Amino acid sequence: MNKYMRILSLLGFITISFWQSKDPLVLALFIAKDYVTIGARGGFLPNLEYKYKPELDKHVAFIGGTKDSVFYYNKQGKLLLTAQSNPISRIRKGDTVCYYSGKDISKEIVIDLSQYHLHELELSDELNNRFNNTICTYKAEISLDTLFVGIKGNVNPKSIKYVLSCAKNIGFKVFAVSYYDNADATVNSAWELINRSTNTENILKSSDSIEHLLGNKTPFIIKNKDNL
């Protein structure tokens, strides 16, 4: 897999870039205890910070390093976006807003403000937005066969399963999962990290508990997505 990638930096987290190639573009996803980020050509998207609220069993996302997590949704519960795919925190009559309906982007004109409401930004909604925007940007170049997943440090297993479930809904067929910590990130290249998961024989069976493998912090591959 290293023919797709080159190292850009190793400053606390691994950043990779994909060579231009006729081969499908492979995506990577890194999960830390307080942020996630998606990798594509040119490196990684900005970190998407989040917080798990156990009392609500809810993952709330934060945009741009702020703690303001309230954005507009329509009456169907769809996150409203600008034409640049940014969540919207202020709307007026006559505004044109966008939202995802499945993998397709839809538009509507704001007529009745009562049809829209402010809501805490669900991590799943913004992850869906970023995945779909990346896929739309590269279109046919994207491969949904395998998503490479790096888990940094001690992450709540509930958050890992939550994020992987979001990725499953996008359409990825296989997850190659590996752990790394700050020490790993300063001495290992991205392709070495990826090889830890792709070379493992530890394939999650339908009868296995994903929590068991997450607890052992061993590289593994998920092919049966019913485990999520």
BALOBA-1460 file (C-alpha; in Angstrom, 3 decimals):
// residues 228
<rec num="1" residu="m" x="0.000" y="0.000" z="0.000"/>
<rec num="2" residu="n" x="2.966" y="2.337" z="0.410"/>
<rec num="3" residu="k" x="2.960" y="3.226" z="-3.299"/>
<rec num="4" residu="y" x="-0.117" y="5.381" z="-2.580"/>
<rec num="5" residu="m" x="1.424" y="7.393" z="0.189"/>
<rec num="6" residu="r" x="4.225" y="9.624" z="1.423"/>
<rec num="7" residu="i" x="4.853" y="11.061" z="4.841"/>
<rec num="8" residu="l" x="4.179" y="14.781" z="5.249"/>
<rec num="9" residu="s" x="4.669" y="15.096" z="8.995"/>
<rec num="10" residu="l" x="4.770" y="13.139" z="12.249"/>
<rec num="11" residu="l" x="3.898" y="15.753" z="14.840"/>
<rec num="12" residu="g" x="1.802" y="13.962" z="17.415"/>
<rec num="13" residu="f" x="-0.403" y="12.478" z="14.730"/>
<rec num="14" residu="i" x="0.421" y="10.912" z="11.391"/>
<rec num="15" residu="t" x="-0.335" y="12.871" z="8.252"/>
<rec num="16" residu="i" x="-0.146" y="11.138" z="4.889"/>
<rec num="17" residu="s" x="-0.694" y="12.080" z="1.287"/>
<rec num="18" residu="f" x="-1.551" y="9.920" z="-1.715"/>
<rec num="19" residu="w" x="0.474" y="9.923" z="-4.930"/>
<rec num="20" residu="q" x="-1.417" y="10.738" z="-8.060"/>
<rec num="21" residu="s" x="-2.125" y="7.388" z="-9.660"/>
<rec num="22" residu="k" x="-4.551" y="5.598" z="-11.935"/>
<rec num="23" residu="d" x="-5.230" y="3.310" z="-8.964"/>
<rec num="24" residu="p" x="-8.261" y="4.040" z="-6.749"/>
<rec num="25" residu="l" x="-7.708" y="6.586" z="-3.998"/>
<rec num="26" residu="v" x="-7.658" y="4.939" z="-0.581"/>
<rec num="27" residu="l" x="-8.987" y="6.795" z="2.462"/>
<rec num="28" residu="a" x="-7.753" y="6.680" z="6.040"/>
<rec num="29" residu="l" x="-9.462" y="7.611" z="9.288"/>
<rec num="30" residu="f" x="-7.688" y="8.431" z="12.549"/>
<rec num="31" residu="i" x="-9.551" y="8.345" z="15.854"/>
<rec num="32" residu="a" x="-8.300" y="9.964" z="19.070"/>
<rec num="33" residu="k" x="-10.104" y="10.397" z="22.372"/>
<rec num="34" residu="d" x="-11.211" y="13.938" z="21.477"/>
<rec num="35" residu="y" x="-10.975" y="14.227" z="17.679"/>
<rec num="36" residu="v" x="-11.241" y="12.315" z="14.407"/>
<rec num="37" residu="t" x="-9.798" y="13.163" z="11.005"/>
<rec num="38" residu="i" x="-10.188" y="11.804" z="7.471"/>
<rec num="39" residu="g" x="-7.229" y="11.355" z="5.136"/>
<rec num="40" residu="a" x="-7.309" y="11.844" z="1.378"/>
<rec num="41" residu="r" x="-5.018" y="13.225" z="-1.321"/>
<rec num="42" residu="g" x="-3.039" y="16.183" z="0.023"/>
<rec num="43" residu="g" x="-3.093" y="15.029" z="3.665"/>
<rec num="44" residu="f" x="-5.812" y="15.104" z="6.267"/>
<rec num="45" residu="l" x="-8.840" y="17.291" z="6.722"/>
<rec num="46" residu="p" x="-8.817" y="19.561" z="9.802"/>
<rec num="47" residu="n" x="-9.357" y="17.698" z="13.045"/>
<rec num="48" residu="l" x="-13.008" y="17.294" z="13.977"/>
<rec num="49" residu="e" x="-13.198" y="17.643" z="17.749"/>
<rec num="50" residu="y" x="-15.868" y="15.786" z="19.663"/>
<rec num="51" residu="k" x="-17.031" y="14.963" z="23.165"/>
<rec num="52" residu="y" x="-18.918" y="11.909" z="24.354"/>
<rec num="53" residu="k" x="-21.739" y="12.722" z="26.761"/>
<rec num="54" residu="p" x="-22.404" y="9.477" z="28.661"/>
<rec num="55" residu="e" x="-25.475" y="10.841" z="30.431"/>
<rec num="56" residu="l" x="-27.107" y="11.275" z="26.998"/>
<rec num="57" residu="d" x="-25.185" y="8.505" z="25.211"/>
<rec num="58" residu="k" x="-24.397" y="11.141" z="22.606"/>
<rec num="59" residu="h" x="-21.334" y="12.298" z="20.637"/>
<rec num="60" residu="v" x="-21.256" y="16.065" z="20.059"/>
<rec num="61" residu="a" x="-18.910" y="17.613" z="17.473"/>
<rec num="62" residu="f" x="-17.201" y="21.011" z="17.562"/>
<rec num="63" residu="i" x="-16.192" y="22.988" z="14.478"/>
<rec num="64" residu="g" x="-13.013" y="25.025" z="14.068"/>
<rec num="65" residu="g" x="-11.678" y="24.529" z="17.575"/>
<rec num="66" residu="t" x="-14.601" y="26.361" z="19.167"/>
<rec num="67" residu="k" x="-16.942" y="25.011" z="21.822"/>
<rec num="68" residu="d" x="-19.983" y="26.288" z="19.931"/>
<rec num="69" residu="s" x="-21.672" y="23.096" z="18.761"/>
<rec num="70" residu="v" x="-25.136" y="24.459" z="17.864"/>
<rec num="71" residu="f" x="-26.144" y="24.484" z="14.194"/>
<rec num="72" residu="y" x="-29.331" y="24.451" z="12.137"/>
<rec num="73" residu="y" x="-31.269" y="21.343" z="11.100"/>
<rec num="74" residu="n" x="-34.408" y="21.139" z="8.945"/>
<rec num="75" residu="k" x="-37.671" y="19.506" z="10.012"/>
<rec num="76" residu="q" x="-36.476" y="16.170" z="8.575"/>
<rec num="77" residu="g" x="-33.527" y="16.272" z="10.966"/>
<rec num="78" residu="k" x="-30.972" y="16.955" z="8.221"/>
<rec num="79" residu="l" x="-27.951" y="19.131" z="9.015"/>
<rec num="80" residu="l" x="-28.046" y="22.359" z="6.968"/>
<rec num="81" residu="l" x="-24.907" y="23.201" z="5.003"/>
<rec num="82" residu="t" x="-23.538" y="26.053" z="2.948"/>
<rec num="83" residu="a" x="-22.544" y="25.539" z="-0.678"/>
<rec num="84" residu="q" x="-19.035" y="24.908" z="0.699"/>
<rec num="85" residu="s" x="-20.356" y="22.084" z="2.939"/>
<rec num="86" residu="n" x="-19.990" y="24.023" z="6.192"/>
<rec num="87" residu="p" x="-22.666" y="23.646" z="8.904"/>
<rec num="88" residu="i" x="-24.882" y="26.720" z="9.240"/>
<rec num="89" residu="s" x="-25.276" y="28.591" z="12.540"/>
<rec num="90" residu="r" x="-27.448" y="31.470" z="11.219"/>
<rec num="91" residu="i" x="-30.214" y="31.526" z="8.604"/>
<rec num="92" residu="r" x="-32.518" y="34.158" z="7.087"/>
<rec num="93" residu="k" x="-35.551" y="34.051" z="4.840"/>
<rec num="94" residu="g" x="-34.479" y="33.674" z="1.235"/>
<rec num="95" residu="d" x="-31.242" y="31.823" z="2.040"/>
<rec num="96" residu="t" x="-30.410" y="28.803" z="-0.070"/>
<rec num="97" residu="v" x="-29.297" y="25.918" z="2.123"/>
<rec num="98" residu="c" x="-27.986" y="22.445" z="1.325"/>
<rec num="99" residu="y" x="-28.276" y="19.083" z="3.054"/>
<rec num="100" residu="y" x="-27.429" y="15.473" z="2.308"/>
<rec num="101" residu="s" x="-30.203" y="13.059" z="1.415"/>
<rec num="102" residu="g" x="-28.334" y="9.783" z="1.425"/>
<rec num="103" residu="k" x="-25.223" y="10.450" z="-0.670"/>
<rec num="104" residu="d" x="-26.948" y="13.114" z="-2.787"/>
<rec num="105" residu="i" x="-26.877" y="16.827" z="-1.986"/>
<rec num="106" residu="s" x="-30.214" y="18.650" z="-1.994"/>
<rec num="107" residu="k" x="-31.000" y="22.363" z="-1.887"/>
<rec num="108" residu="e" x="-33.909" y="24.389" z="-0.614"/>
<rec num="109" residu="i" x="-34.803" y="28.040" z="-0.096"/>
<rec num="110" residu="v" x="-35.626" y="29.142" z="3.438"/>
<rec num="111" residu="i" x="-39.210" y="30.431" z="3.492"/>
<rec num="112" residu="d" x="-40.587" y="29.622" z="6.932"/>
<rec num="113" residu="l" x="-37.998" y="29.955" z="9.712"/>
<rec num="114" residu="s" x="-40.182" y="27.863" z="12.038"/>
<rec num="115" residu="q" x="-39.336" y="24.820" z="9.907"/>
<rec num="116" residu="y" x="-35.737" y="24.944" z="11.113"/>
<rec num="117" residu="h" x="-34.230" y="24.485" z="14.560"/>
<rec num="118" residu="l" x="-30.890" y="24.847" z="16.310"/>
<rec num="119" residu="h" x="-29.449" y="21.606" z="17.593"/>
<rec num="120" residu="e" x="-26.167" y="20.359" z="19.003"/>
<rec num="121" residu="l" x="-24.033" y="19.085" z="16.147"/>
<rec num="122" residu="e" x="-24.055" y="15.297" z="16.099"/>
<rec num="123" residu="l" x="-20.628" y="13.829" z="15.340"/>
<rec num="124" residu="s" x="-22.248" y="11.377" z="12.910"/>
<rec num="125" residu="d" x="-23.776" y="14.225" z="10.884"/>
<rec num="126" residu="e" x="-20.502" y="16.095" z="10.399"/>
<rec num="127" residu="l" x="-18.578" y="12.870" z="9.707"/>
<rec num="128" residu="n" x="-21.167" y="11.983" z="7.074"/>
<rec num="129" residu="n" x="-20.780" y="15.485" z="5.623"/>
<rec num="130" residu="r" x="-16.976" y="15.221" z="5.443"/>
<rec num="131" residu="f" x="-16.940" y="11.699" z="4.018"/>
<rec num="132" residu="n" x="-19.508" y="12.550" z="1.349"/>
<rec num="133" residu="n" x="-17.788" y="15.819" z="0.470"/>
<rec num="134" residu="t" x="-14.459" y="13.984" z="0.051"/>
<rec num="135" residu="i" x="-16.085" y="11.300" z="-2.093"/>
<rec num="136" residu="c" x="-17.834" y="13.931" z="-4.237"/>
<rec num="137" residu="t" x="-14.540" y="15.804" z="-4.677"/>
<rec num="138" residu="y" x="-12.650" y="12.780" z="-6.020"/>
<rec num="139" residu="k" x="-15.693" y="10.963" z="-7.447"/>
<rec num="140" residu="a" x="-14.704" y="7.746" z="-9.260"/>
<rec num="141" residu="e" x="-11.157" y="7.839" z="-7.883"/>
<rec num="142" residu="i" x="-12.303" y="6.873" z="-4.378"/>
<rec num="143" residu="s" x="-12.169" y="3.225" z="-3.306"/>
<rec num="144" residu="l" x="-14.755" y="2.114" z="-0.757"/>
<rec num="145" residu="d" x="-13.276" y="-1.386" z="-0.539"/>
<rec num="146" residu="t" x="-11.129" y="-0.770" z="2.544"/>
<rec num="147" residu="l" x="-10.921" y="2.033" z="5.084"/>
<rec num="148" residu="f" x="-7.639" y="2.180" z="7.013"/>
<rec num="149" residu="v" x="-8.260" y="3.123" z="10.635"/>
<rec num="150" residu="g" x="-5.625" y="4.298" z="13.115"/>
<rec num="151" residu="i" x="-6.630" y="4.573" z="16.773"/>
<rec num="152" residu="k" x="-4.474" y="6.929" z="18.824"/>
<rec num="153" residu="g" x="-3.995" y="6.186" z="22.512"/>
<rec num="154" residu="n" x="-6.826" y="5.316" z="24.866"/>
<rec num="155" residu="v" x="-10.130" y="5.924" z="23.115"/>
<rec num="156" residu="n" x="-13.484" y="4.952" z="24.580"/>
<rec num="157" residu="p" x="-14.516" y="1.716" z="22.764"/>
<rec num="158" residu="k" x="-18.052" y="3.122" z="22.494"/>
<rec num="159" residu="s" x="-16.651" y="6.089" z="20.523"/>
<rec num="160" residu="i" x="-14.641" y="3.781" z="18.251"/>
<rec num="161" residu="k" x="-17.703" y="1.675" z="17.444"/>
<rec num="162" residu="y" x="-19.740" y="4.845" z="16.898"/>
<rec num="163" residu="v" x="-17.233" y="6.275" z="14.392"/>
<rec num="164" residu="l" x="-16.827" y="2.961" z="12.563"/>
<rec num="165" residu="s" x="-20.614" y="2.669" z="12.307"/>
<rec num="166" residu="c" x="-20.684" y="6.105" z="10.670"/>
<rec num="167" residu="a" x="-18.100" y="4.915" z="8.145"/>
<rec num="168" residu="k" x="-20.067" y="1.703" z="7.555"/>
<rec num="169" residu="n" x="-23.096" y="3.762" z="6.571"/>
<rec num="170" residu="i" x="-20.975" y="5.513" z="3.924"/>
<rec num="171" residu="g" x="-20.397" y="2.147" z="2.227"/>
<rec num="172" residu="f" x="-16.920" y="0.965" z="3.231"/>
<rec num="173" residu="k" x="-16.718" y="-2.835" z="2.997"/>
<rec num="174" residu="v" x="-13.648" y="-3.656" z="5.115"/>
<rec num="175" residu="f" x="-12.009" y="-1.902" z="8.074"/>
<rec num="176" residu="a" x="-8.286" y="-2.452" z="8.712"/>
<rec num="177" residu="v" x="-7.745" y="-1.253" z="12.283"/>
<rec num="178" residu="s" x="-4.479" y="-0.563" z="14.099"/>
<rec num="179" residu="y" x="-3.418" y="1.242" z="17.282"/>
<rec num="180" residu="y" x="-0.634" y="3.752" z="17.769"/>
<rec num="181" residu="d" x="0.469" y="6.125" z="20.519"/>
<rec num="182" residu="n" x="2.624" y="9.268" z="20.646"/>
<rec num="183" residu="a" x="5.825" y="7.230" z="20.680"/>
<rec num="184" residu="d" x="4.706" y="5.197" z="17.673"/>
<rec num="185" residu="a" x="3.846" y="8.356" z="15.762"/>
<rec num="186" residu="t" x="7.396" y="9.700" z="16.027"/>
<rec num="187" residu="v" x="9.187" y="6.555" z="14.863"/>
<rec num="188" residu="n" x="6.813" y="4.740" z="12.476"/>
<rec num="189" residu="s" x="5.835" y="5.760" z="8.987"/>
<rec num="190" residu="a" x="2.221" y="5.712" z="7.848"/>
<rec num="191" residu="w" x="2.681" y="2.656" z="5.645"/>
<rec num="192" residu="e" x="4.172" y="0.727" z="8.587"/>
<rec num="193" residu="l" x="1.091" y="1.595" z="10.591"/>
<rec num="194" residu="i" x="-1.144" y="0.427" z="7.771"/>
<rec num="195" residu="n" x="0.835" y="-2.819" z="7.389"/>
<rec num="196" residu="r" x="0.150" y="-3.664" z="11.019"/>
<rec num="197" residu="s" x="-3.529" y="-4.022" z="10.188"/>
<rec num="198" residu="t" x="-3.406" y="-5.277" z="6.587"/>
<rec num="199" residu="n" x="-0.871" y="-8.010" z="7.403"/>
<rec num="200" residu="t" x="-2.683" y="-9.310" z="10.460"/>
<rec num="201" residu="e" x="-4.496" y="-12.627" z="10.384"/>
<rec num="202" residu="n" x="-6.719" y="-11.373" z="13.172"/>
<rec num="203" residu="i" x="-10.022" y="-11.102" z="11.293"/>
<rec num="204" residu="l" x="-13.056" y="-10.360" z="13.412"/>
<rec num="205" residu="k" x="-15.535" y="-13.227" z="13.185"/>
<rec num="206" residu="s" x="-19.271" y="-12.743" z="13.398"/>
<rec num="207" residu="s" x="-19.258" y="-14.431" z="16.809"/>
<rec num="208" residu="d" x="-16.418" y="-12.259" z="18.174"/>
<rec num="209" residu="s" x="-16.821" y="-9.235" z="20.390"/>
<rec num="210" residu="i" x="-15.254" y="-6.102" z="18.946"/>
<rec num="211" residu="e" x="-14.832" y="-4.824" z="22.502"/>
<rec num="212" residu="h" x="-12.455" y="-7.739" z="23.215"/>
<rec num="213" residu="l" x="-10.117" y="-6.790" z="20.362"/>
<rec num="214" residu="l" x="-10.367" y="-3.100" z="21.190"/>
<rec num="215" residu="g" x="-9.418" y="-3.875" z="24.767"/>
<rec num="216" residu="n" x="-6.354" y="-5.866" z="23.692"/>
<rec num="217" residu="k" x="-5.262" y="-3.085" z="21.323"/>
<rec num="218" residu="t" x="-4.268" y="-5.592" z="18.669"/>
<rec num="219" residu="p" x="-4.508" y="-4.895" z="14.925"/>
<rec num="220" residu="f" x="-7.542" y="-6.513" z="13.346"/>
<rec num="221" residu="i" x="-9.695" y="-6.508" z="10.241"/>
<rec num="222" residu="i" x="-13.480" y="-6.206" z="10.180"/>
<rec num="223" residu="k" x="-15.117" y="-7.864" z="7.200"/>
<rec num="224" residu="n" x="-18.434" y="-8.738" z="8.779"/>
<rec num="225" residu="k" x="-19.945" y="-5.308" z="9.414"/>
<rec num="226" residu="d" x="-22.725" y="-6.804" z="11.521"/>
<rec num="227" residu="n" x="-20.243" y="-6.636" z="14.420"/>
<rec num="228" residu="l" x="-20.602" y="-2.859" z="14.503"/>
